Amino acid sequence: MYYCRFCGTQRADGELCSCPNAVNQQPQVVRQVNTAPVAQLKTNRGLFKFIVLSIITFGIYPLVFFYCLVEDINTIASRYDGKKTMNYLLMMWIVAPLTLGIGAIVWEHRMCNRMARELYRRRIPYSFSAADFWLWGVLGSLILVGPAIYLYKTCKTMNLLAAHYNLNG
């Protein structure tokens, strides 16, 4: 099935439209773009799970957690914004030491903004941005619970994005 680009009448494939503007025109077939998700993403990230697994694995789980977080945000957002967030392990082991930690701060800021743009694009009503990183992750470390609140908000944001992606692609 296709629609005449001149009058909008629905026609069968190969059938020419009889409207005066479409004389000697080839039919245009309109294809529906598949927006189904590539894979089902995890939606069970949580602060308690992060803390327990970090203790059990002697600090290895945070590396896995943030690696998977980056892969998921790249899967969710790359086809819309054309960007790719740098691999977490590459950033932590090479870029951050070479830049004396500044690279890690810039990376985290950009990651939070990318997640915020995706929340906005998908019209998910949840407030998250780089301001949360600066307020809770950095300044909140002065009250000790700030980084936990930041991590909770990050987990919730990614769970919401992954759930929306799993449904809508």
N, C-alpha and C positions, 0 to 999 in steps of 0.2 A: 504494500500500500504506500502511496505517496500523496502529497498535497500539491496542487498546482501553485506555483509561486506567484502567479498573477492574480488568480481569483480565489484561491484557497479551497477549491473543491477537492474532495477526496476521490482518488482514482486508483484503479488496480495497477500493479506493475506492468509497464509497457503500454498502457492505455493513454493516448494523447488527449489533452483537454481541448474542448471546442470553443473556449472563450476567445475573443478577437485578439487579445494580447499574446496568447500562447501559440499562435499559428507558426508552424515550422520550428517549434521548440521541443527539445528533448525532455522527457520527464525526469524530475529529480527525486531520487529515492531518499527518504529521510530515515536514517538509522538511529535507533535508540542506543545511547551510550550506556554500557554496563558499569554501574557504580558499586557493584557488590564488593565486599571486603576481600582482600587478598587472603587474609588468615584471621582467625579469631584471636583477639588480644586478651591478655590477662586483665581481669577487673577486681582482683583480690589483694591489691597492695594495701598495706596498713602499717601504722606506726608501731603497734604492739608486735606484729610479725617481724618488722624490721629490727627492733631492739632485741628480741629473743634470738633471731637467727644471727645477728651480728655478734652476740655474746657466744653462742654455740660454735660459730665458725671462726672465732678469734679475729673478727674484722674483715673476713673475706666477703661476706654477704653484701656489704655496701657496694663493693666493686661490681658484683653481679647485678645488684639492684639498679644502680645508675647506668650500667651498660645496657640492660634491658629497657630502661626508661627511654634512653636515647634512641634505641632501635625502634621502639614503639612510636615515639613522636615523629621520627623520620617516616615511618610507614603511614601514619595518620595525615601528616601535613605536607609532605614533599610534593605530592602531585598538585597541590593547590598553590603553594608559595614558591615552588621551584628551588628550595634551599635544602641543605643537609647539615644537621648539627654534627660537629666533630665527635668522633668516637671518644667515649669517656676515658677508657684506659689509655689511649694515646695522649689525651689532654693531661691526665693525672701523672703519668710517668715520664712524659717528655716535655710538653709545653709548660706545665705549671712549674717544674723545677728550673727550667731555663729562664722563665720570666719572674722568678721569685714569688710565685703565687698570684701574680696579677692576671695571668692567662686564665686561671681557674675562676677568678672573680668575674672577669669579662664573659667567660663561657657560661657561667651560672646565670648572669644577668640576661644574656641573649636567649638562653634556654627558657627562662621564665617568661620573657616577652613573647617568644614563639608559642608557648602553651597558651598564653593569654589571647593572642590573636586567633588561635584555633578555637578557643572557647567562644570568642565573639563571632567568628565566621559561622560556627555551627549553632549559634544562638542558644548556648547553654547558660542558664542563669546562675553563674557562680563567679565570685570575685577572686581573681588571682592575677598577679603581674610581678614584674621585677621589684615593685615596691615591697611586696611580701618578703622577697629575698633580703632586701636591704633592712627592712624594719624588724623582721623576725629572725632571719638567718644571721645577720651581722650585728645589728644593735641589740637584738633580743638575747644575744649570747651574754650580755651583761647581767641579765636576770636568770640565766642558766636554762630556763625552759623555752626560750625563744627559738632555738634551732629545732626543738621537738615540734613546736607549733608550725614552723615553716615546713618541716618534713611531713607533718599531717596534711597540711594544705596541698603540698605537692602530690602526695599519694591520692588524695581525693580528686584533685584536678585530673590526674592521669586516669583514674578509674572512670570518671565521667566521660572523658574523651574516648577511652577505649570502648566503653559501653555504647556510646553513640556511633562510633566507627563500626562496631560489630553489627549494629542494626542497619546502618545507612551507607556504610562504605566511606 
